[in-house]
Amino acid sequence: MFSYVDANIKQWLDKHGLLVTVNRQGETVSTDDQSALVSILGPVPLPRIINGQQVTLEWYPFVRRTELGDVLDAANLVREGQPNALQELLHSSMSVNSVFALPGFRSAETPLVRIHSCCLTGDIFGSQRCDCGPQLQGAFEQMVADGAGAVIYMSGHEGRGIGLWAKAITYLLQDQGQDTYQANKSLNLPEDSRDFTDAAVVLRYLLAGEPVRLLSNNPDKRRHLEQGGQTVSEIVPLVVGVNEHNIRYLRAKKEKGHQLPESL
């Protein structure tokens, strides 16, 4: 992952604690340790305006480390008839995810945390076919109002893991009457292949065991965090951006167990 970085720059990053490697427990380990799992860079100062207020966030990009043995194992699984094995490896190892934290996040008591799956159509393009864009904006605003917190942005989660191209096709299928989950399956893709356990690893490193309040309607996020060893003390709902274009989408999510109002 860092082979293109000048050795002197990497040495400088290491010296100042700006590049660390952690294991599954969120403990710092050497880069050649067999338990090394995730590399974390930062904090990188990131000034921005949130709800009219100037805020300088602390940005921590992080990425899954991949060893040759993992690649060979995935190749063997593909040969044995498990084509998704390589897809899952590529998603976890080529996606640079991010933590965007308010100053003081690492010392805060039970900070508010949003784990947000990448949604270019909603977050960037402004589509109203989902509630993702308003959720991302709302998360930053609630975080600032709360005084402590972070948004963890999972960049490989477009379309619940299927990618932007396939997601565009599912939109056309949805316009023909399928719901968002049926459309994924029509392409022989998983309904939801997302994995949030790397977020748990990074939270354990940043917070050293401190519990979080999770800003989410999705019970899978809590389950994945707790499976990864990160304690969740409370679930805080985030229901925003409901409109005529995404009501079927939200109803489908509710049928899959998302904690959404009965009024939908």
Buried (B, 14 or more C-beta within 10 A) or exposed (E): EBEEEEEEEBEEBEEEEBBBBBBBBBBEBEEEEEEBBBBBBBBEEBEEEBEEEEBEBBBBBBBBBBEEEBBEEBEEBBEEEEEBBBBBBBBBBEBBBBBBBBBEBBEBEBBBBBBBBBBBBBBEEEBBBBBBBBBBBBBBBBBBEBEBBBBBBBBBBBBBBBBEEBBEBBBEBBEEEBBBBBBBEEBEBBBBBBBBBBBBBBBBBBBEEBBBBBBBBBBBBBEBBBEBBBBBEEBBEBBBBBEEEBEBBBBBBBEBEBBBEEEE
